[in-house]
């Protein structure tokens, strides 16, 4: 990962470095006849130096940030003083922290954040600043934690959650940000632990809970998010060990 990042940096820095090599320090931070910033500029930020080009008083092209000591901290692409294109952030060891894409200072496209050592921390697709597409989150060791999709800022389709061992733990189906479809939980061995249909964030229809291995453990019914009718618990031989009756979510005698 580090070698790949360094290759990307080399390519992105090429156009800027070829200018900078032929530019004497005395030629930096200049104004044109109209009093507008022009040419190579070096600006001081709280944590680093920021070097790039001004054209007609606006940031243009690649701007590169440097930690004290000269290691690259950031690389940004500008047009008319707005971020337009790729933006990279690095830690003090040279590993990438974040890779984003901007259109007029707004996140647009796939943006990836990294944990220490260059492992993915999150992968999020944006459309002009709004979640739109893939949204994956990872544990610090790189294993997947959450996998899902968004449409216009709202969850859409299947979202899955995983435990720290990388095993599927839960799976919900969404429509326009609402749970709409089957809601399932899983045992570590992959067997379904429970399942219920959901409509507009409310349980609707049969609820089933299973023993590890697949035998039915609990069976009942929901109407508009409330328990209704007989709810039965079984042992692993299929014998009913307990029955409760509900009306409108209330336990009846």
C-alpha positions, 0 to 999 in steps of 0.5 A: 500500500505504501509503495502504491501511495508513493507512486501516486504521489510521484505522478501528482507532484510531477507537474508542480515539481518541474515548475518549482525546480526552475523557480528561485525562492526569491520568485515566490509570494509575488503580486502582479501589477494589479496587486493579485497573487501570482505564481508559486506561493508558500503559505504557513498553516498551523501544522505545515507549509502549503505550497502551490500556484496562484493565478489571478489571485486564485489557487490553481492546480496542485497544492502540496502540504509539508510536515516540518522536516519536509515529508508530504502531509497533503496534496490537493487539486484546485481550480478557481481557489476551490478543491476540484479533483483528488485530495490526499492526506498522509501521516508522519510515517508516509502512509495515506490517511485519506483519499477524497475527490472534490467538485467545487469544495464538495465531496463527490465520488468515492472517498476512502479513509485509512487506519494506521498502516494504510488499512481501509477504515471507511469507503464512502461514495458521495454525490455532491456532499451526500451519501450516494452509493457504497458505504463500507466501514472497517475494524482497525485490523481491516476486517469489514464491520458494516457493508451497505448502500445509500441513495440520496443520503438514505439507506437503500437495499441490504445493509450487513453488520459483522462481528470482530471475527469477520462473521455476519451478525445482522442483515437489514433491508432498507427502502428510502431510509426505512427498514423495509424487508427481512431483518435477520440476525445470525449465529457465528457459524452462519446459521440464522438466529432470528428473522422477521419481515419489517414494513416502514420500520415496523415488524409485520407478520411471522417472527421466527427464532432458531436454535443454532443448527436451524431448529425452531425455537420461538414462533409468533406474529406481529401486526403493525409492530405489536405482538399478536396472537399466540407466541410459542417457545419450543425445545430442540425436540420441537416440543412446545414449552411455553405459550403466551397470547398477545393482543395489540402488543399486550400480554393477555391472561 
